[in-house]
Amino acid sequence: MEIDATALGRRVRELREQAGISQEEASRAIEVSQPTYSRIEAGERVLKGDELVLLADLFAVRAAAITGYAHVRENARYAARTDGTSSAMTQMRERLYACLELDDYLTGQGIPRA
């Protein structure tokens, strides 16, 4: 899936503003200059994988909220064994979704799977 840098930047800006975080705070969180961060929000620079994870944590959202890759959740198939409680299964499913969303984003950036 190809990344629409403009849409990605727009989502980053919207989520940052919803979280009440300044561009300066966000730029420090991902260890880039404020002008570089501004380029991300303008769609002139795509997020790197580690930056995506750091911003998702900072904004208290899933990576898919930033990338727009919600389709991963719908396409996921899984099988697992748990102790039978629904909370264990829910936790495991959420971790699986997070990993798949990040994998999908990184693959879209041309970063090969190991």
Secondary structure as UniProt FT lines:
FT   HELIX           5..19
FT   HELIX           23..29
FT   TURN            30..31
FT   HELIX           34..41
FT   TURN            42..43
FT   HELIX           49..59
FT   HELIX           63..67
FT   HELIX           71..75
FT   HELIX           86..108
FT   TURN            109..110
//
